Amino acid sequence: MDQDTEKSPGKGQGVSKRRIVIGYDGSQNAEDAFKWFVKKIHKRGDYVIIVHVPEFKNLSHVPVMTADAALMSKIVDEEQQKCKLMLAKINELMRISDVKGNIKQVMGDAGEQIVQAASKEGADFIVTGSRGLGKFRRTFLGSVSDYIVHHSTVPVIVCKIEDHLH
């Protein structure tokens, strides 16, 4: 999806657009972060770049040197179908929220890819959700939001919204 916005009328000239990168993994936390952005800080003329980095979680449960090519193909196909559904969902959320922008699916480490996308796209800031890992798990497993906060050259808003947990 590539949608451009028109410039808003100003005093004899167009108002410059903000460019915002939003990390999206299909989780409730990512959806909540997008909705928070729309409700709290979205402005007409903003251009949003949704960055999705598929994890292909089911592939991590397959032995590295499996001889079953059909099984690998099936798992990859299932993961790709999940990605398509997830991206269709965020595309629809963008449409009904009147958020202009595009969706990029990239491969690699999620934190690194989101930071790189923000740099390449000339983002003014990044919005990301937080999984709410405990201190122990965050220390040993790392966290995408922690990585982004520590490596981004632009401001980062980490949305930790827990209403759906109660």
N, C-alpha and C positions, 0 to 999 in steps of 0.2 A: 504494500500500500504506500503510495507516494502522493500525498496531498499537500499542495502549497496554499498558503494563506495570502490574502490580499493585504496590502498595507492599510492600516487604519487612517482615516483622515485626521490630519493635525493642522497646525497653523501654517498652511501653505506647503507643507511637506508631509511625507509619510512618517509614521512612528516606527522606529526600528523594532524588530521582533526579538523576543527572547528565545533562545534555543535551550531546551531542557532534555536531558537524557534521563530516562526512567528504566531501571533494571526490572525485568519481568521474568519470573520463572514459573508462572502459573499457579503459585501457591496463594493461599488466602492472604498471607502477609503482603505479597506483591500486589494483589488486587486492591487490598485496603490502602496501600501506599498510593496507588494510582487514583483511587477515589478521594483520598485526602487531598492530593494535589489539585484535583478538579474542584473540590469544594472550597478549599482554603486559599490557594494562591494562583490558580489558573487565570490568565488574562486573555482577552480577545487579542489575536495576533501572535500568541505563543506558538512555537513550532516544536512539537514533541517528537523525540526519537526514542521509540521503545526498543530496548536491546534485550534480546532473548538468547541465552546460551544454553542449548540443550545439554542435559546431564547424561542421558541414556543410562539410567540407573539399572535397568534390567541386564545390561551387558556386563555389569560388574559381578554378576552371579554366575557367569559362564566361565568354565575353565579357559585359560589363555590359549591353549593349543587344542581346542576342540576340533574333532574331525567331522563334526556334523554341520556341514555348510548350510543345510536346509534350516536347522535350528537357528543358526546365526542370522540368516536372511530373514526368518520369521520375526526374530526379536528386533532387528533393525527396522523392519517394516512397521511393527507395532509401535516402536518408539517414534518413528516419523509420523505415524497417524496421530499419536498423542500430541506431538508438536503442532500439527496442522490444526487440530481442534483448539488447542491452547491459543494459538495465534489468531484463529477466527474469533475466539471469545474476546481478546483484547482489542481486536479490530472493531468489533461490535460495540464494546465499551467506549472506544474513542468516538465512534460515529454518534452514539446516542448522547454523549457528553459534549458534542461539538468541539472535540479536540483535533486540531489539524497536525499532521505530521506523517511519520512513516514508521515502519517496523523493520528492524534488522535482526536477522538470525545469524549468529556467528559461532564458530567453534573455538574451544579452548577453555582456559580458566575463567570463570565468570567474573571475578573481581578485576582481573587484568583486562578482559575484553570490554567491560563497562568503562573503565578508566580510559582505555585507548579510544573507544568510540567517542567519549566526551571530548577528548583532545582533537580527534579528526573532524568532528562535527562543529567545533568551535562553541561548545556548550557553555552556557552561563552558569549552570549548576546541574547537579545530579540529584535525583530522588530515588531512594531505594527502601525496600522494606527490611525488617529485621526478623529473623527466625526466633529470636529470644533464647539463644543457646545459653546454658548456664556457664559460669566462669570456668569450670573444669573443662567442659566440652569445647568452649571457645578457645581455650589455651592450647589444647591438643589438636583440635580439628581445624582451627582457624574459622573465620567468618568472612563471608563475602562483604558484608557492610563494613566490618573492621578494615579489610583490605582497601576498600574504596576510600574510606575516611583518611587512611594513612598514606595513600598514594596519589590521590586526585590533586590536580593543580587548580581545580575550581571548587567552590563551596559544595558541600554535600548535606542533604537533608535525609536523615535516617528516621523513617516512620515506624514506631513500635506501637501498634494499635492492638490492644488485647480484648476489645469488646466482644469479639466473636468467641472468645474462650469461656466467657461467663454465662 
